[in-house]
């Protein structure tokens, strides 16, 4: 038997260390948390993406009393961007969250379903998405795309 070690490269920095263009996308994600409908969990998530044409669009989590009927901020954002700009690749995605006490100190990561949708978006456009996970104290930056967050992933290549 052979062992394989999977590694994820994550850059850790403060918000102030991010390039201006990345801070701009993070700021939109932070603002998007205000549009969250999170009356059940009290956990507001905002996401923003910068597209190949330079446009930045955002979304937020939308809860429902029937929990599976809700939608995460990442998927809300990607589905809206892909529907309204179907030929524009997603270059950067930023994710931010807050609760009743304010912005979270540490970054949150996307859930598995969101990672799968991010993977499909990367495959659709043939490029890795730069992922910025915002926390008030630290930010995580993943330059290698969502496969770094979803190793051994399933994609349409298995269906061919």
Buried (B, 14 or more C-beta within 10 A) or exposed (E): EEEEEEEEEBEEEEBEEBEEEBBBBBBBBBBBBEBBEBEEEEBBBBBBBBBEEEEBBBBBBBBEEEEEEBBBBBBBBBBBBBEEBEEBBBBBBBBBBBEEEEBBEEBBEBEEEBBBBBBBBBBBBEBBBBBBBBBBEBBBBBEBBBBBBBEEBEBEEEEE
